[in-house]
């Protein structure tokens, strides 16, 4: 009888000792899974080529875009065919992401960063479908005097910047655009400060569109999945260090 009790006690002791080991193994496996699922950055432009980009409704990237000092630079042509645009778009479509890049605008210049672009011949340019984050010389371009919804960092003509964080013309500005349809959240950080927040779909989004110049535009902001775009607005502009993290 005593022998049986001793054996039972030993069994209980060993069982108690083994259980934490199982929990520890499960915890390590859980941590490994979380690490694997953590989103990582993908380079969209490394400064050496236009791989991964093309001209909207066009083809390979060439003049008037150039590669200079690790940046892609747009020089507007002195003459252009009527209706010809040189906006660049990514080859790949994106839905939920964080986009990070740097831009530098020329004096009196205007450009933009688009997302959710639907590329189709019936749409003449990316801005017809893709909402725009403004790239602007706030002091030198007339749009800078048309309200904070038209200033650098704004969700153009829809959401104004909460504060001015843009750098003087000729300097590099760092922008981080977050679009997350899973949480219905969008935001823009300009030079390290969050300046814009907005919903990305639903009734609030529809109301924003209805109160903007884009009211009644077929397809505008309607595509949750689309291309990233960089605008030809007729002024010299440069972009570099472009990367994306899919959420």
C-alpha positions in Angstrom: 0.0 0.0 0.0 2.8 2.5 0.9 4.6 1.6 -2.3 1.5 2.4 -4.3 1.0 5.8 -2.6 4.6 6.7 -3.2 4.3 5.8 -6.9 1.2 7.8 -7.2 2.9 10.8 -5.6 5.8 10.6 -7.9 3.5 10.4 -10.9 1.8 13.6 -9.8 5.2 15.4 -9.2 6.4 14.4 -12.7 3.2 15.5 -14.3 3.4 18.9 -12.7 7.0 19.3 -13.9 6.1 18.4 -17.5 3.2 20.7 -17.8 5.2 24.0 -17.8 7.4 22.5 -20.5 4.4 22.0 -22.7 3.2 25.6 -22.0 6.7 26.9 -22.8 6.8 25.1 -26.1 3.3 26.4 -27.0 4.4 30.0 -26.1 7.5 29.7 -28.3 5.5 28.4 -31.2 3.0 31.3 -30.7 5.8 33.9 -30.7 7.3 32.4 -33.9 3.9 32.6 -35.6 3.5 36.2 -34.6 7.0 37.0 -35.9 6.3 35.3 -39.2 3.0 37.3 -39.6 4.6 40.7 -38.9 4.5 42.8 -42.1 7.8 43.7 -43.7 8.9 46.5 -46.1 9.2 45.9 -49.8 11.3 48.3 -51.8 9.3 49.9 -54.7 12.1 52.1 -56.0 15.8 51.6 -55.1 17.1 54.5 -57.1 18.7 52.4 -59.8 15.9 51.6 -62.2 12.1 52.0 -62.9 11.5 48.3 -62.4 8.0 47.8 -61.0 6.6 51.0 -62.6 5.1 52.0 -65.9 3.4 55.0 -67.5 -0.4 55.1 -66.8 -2.2 53.5 -69.8 1.2 53.6 -71.5 4.3 51.5 -71.3 7.8 51.5 -70.1 9.1 54.5 -68.2 11.4 56.9 -70.2 11.6 60.6 -71.1 10.6 62.9 -69.5 11.3 60.8 -66.3 15.0 60.4 -65.4 17.1 58.7 -62.8 19.3 61.2 -60.9 21.2 60.7 -57.6 19.0 57.8 -56.4 15.8 59.6 -57.3 13.2 59.5 -60.1 12.8 63.0 -61.5 10.1 64.3 -63.8 11.0 67.1 -66.2 7.9 68.4 -68.1 8.4 68.3 -71.8 8.4 71.7 -73.6 5.8 70.3 -76.0 3.4 67.5 -75.4 0.6 65.8 -77.4 -2.9 66.8 -76.4 -4.2 64.6 -73.6 -0.8 62.9 -73.1 0.0 62.2 -69.4 3.2 60.9 -67.9 1.9 59.8 -64.5 3.7 56.7 -63.2 1.9 53.8 -61.6 3.0 50.6 -59.9 2.8 47.3 -61.8 1.2 45.8 -58.8 -2.1 46.6 -57.0 -2.4 47.1 -53.3 -5.3 47.1 -50.8 -4.1 47.6 -47.2 -0.6 49.1 -46.8 1.8 51.7 -45.4 3.6 53.6 -48.1 6.7 55.5 -47.3 8.6 57.9 -49.7 10.4 61.2 -50.0 9.5 63.9 -52.4 11.0 67.2 -53.5 9.1 69.8 -55.5 10.4 72.6 -57.6 9.7 76.3 -57.0 6.0 77.0 -57.6 5.5 73.3 -58.3 2.5 70.9 -57.9 2.3 67.1 -58.0 0.7 64.3 -56.0 0.7 60.8 -54.7 -2.3 58.5 -55.6 -3.6 55.3 -54.2 -6.5 53.0 -55.3 -6.0 53.8 -59.0 -8.0 51.7 -61.4 -6.1 51.6 -64.7 -8.4 51.6 -67.7 -8.6 53.3 -71.1 -11.9 54.9 -70.1 -10.1 56.9 -67.4 -7.7 59.5 -68.8 -5.5 59.9 -65.8 -4.9 58.4 -62.3 -6.7 61.3 -60.5 -10.0 60.2 -62.0 -10.2 57.2 -59.7 -7.3 57.6 -57.3 -7.5 59.9 -54.2 -4.5 62.2 -53.9 -2.1 63.2 -51.2 -1.0 66.7 -52.2 2.6 67.5 -53.1 3.1 71.2 -53.3 5.2 74.3 -52.9 2.7 75.8 -50.5 4.3 79.3 -50.6 4.9 79.5 -54.4 1.9 77.7 -55.9 -1.6 79.3 -56.0 -3.2 76.1 -54.7 -1.4 76.8 -51.4 -3.6 79.8 -50.9 -6.8 77.9 -51.6 -7.2 76.4 -48.1 -5.6 73.7 -46.1 -7.3 70.9 -48.2 -5.0 71.9 -51.1 -1.8 72.2 -49.1 1.1 69.7 -48.9 0.1 66.5 -47.1 -3.7 67.0 -47.5 -6.0 64.4 -48.8 -6.6 66.7 -51.8 -9.9 68.8 -51.6 -11.2 66.5 -48.9 -9.3 66.5 -45.7 -7.1 69.5 -44.6 -3.7 69.2 -42.9 -4.0 69.7 -39.1 -0.7 71.6 -39.1 1.9 72.7 -41.5 5.0 70.5 -41.4 6.1 70.8 -45.0 9.7 71.9 -45.6 10.8 74.8 -47.7 10.8 74.3 -51.5 13.8 72.4 -52.7 14.2 70.3 -49.6 13.2 66.6 -49.2 9.9 65.8 -47.4 9.2 62.4 -46.0 5.6 61.2 -46.2 4.0 58.0 -44.8 0.5 57.1 -46.1 -1.5 54.4 -44.3 -4.6 52.8 -46.0 -6.3 50.1 -44.1 -9.7 49.0 -45.3 -9.9 46.3 -42.6 -10.1 49.0 -39.9 -11.5 51.7 -42.2 -8.6 54.0 -41.3 -6.4 56.2 -43.4 -3.7 58.7 -42.3 -0.9 60.8 -43.6 2.3 61.6 -41.6 4.4 64.4 -43.1 8.0 64.7 -41.9 7.3 62.6 -38.8 4.0 64.2 -37.7 0.5 62.9 -38.3 -1.4 65.6 -40.2 -4.4 63.9 -41.7 -6.8 61.2 -40.7 -9.8 59.9 -42.6 -12.1 56.9 -43.2 -11.3 55.0 -46.4 -14.8 53.6 -47.3 -18.4 53.6 -46.2 -21.0 56.4 -45.6 -18.4 58.9 -44.1 -16.2 58.4 -47.1 -19.1 58.9 -49.5 -20.1 62.1 -47.7 -16.5 63.4 -48.1 -16.6 62.8 -51.8 -20.0 64.4 -52.1 -18.6 67.5 -50.5 -15.6 67.8 -52.8 -14.9 68.6 -56.4 -15.1 64.8 -57.1 -18.8 64.6 -56.5 -20.4 62.6 -59.3 -17.1 61.4 -60.7 -17.6 57.8 -61.9 -15.1 55.5 -60.1 -13.5 58.1 -57.9 -12.3 56.4 -54.7 -14.4 53.4 -55.5 -11.7 50.8 -55.7 -10.3 49.4 -52.5 -7.6 47.6 -54.5 -5.6 49.6 -57.0 -2.2 51.0 -58.0 0.0 53.6 -56.4 0.7 56.6 -58.6 3.0 59.6 -58.9 1.6 62.6 -60.7 2.7 64.5 -63.8 1.2 68.0 -63.0 3.5 69.8 -65.4 6.2 70.8 -62.9 9.6 69.3 -62.0 9.3 66.9 -59.1 11.5 64.2 -57.6 10.7 61.0 -55.6 13.1 58.6 -53.8 13.3 55.9 -51.1 9.9 54.4 -52.0 8.8 51.4 -50.0 5.6 49.7 -49.0 4.4 47.4 -46.2 1.3 45.4 -46.9 -1.0 45.0 -43.9 
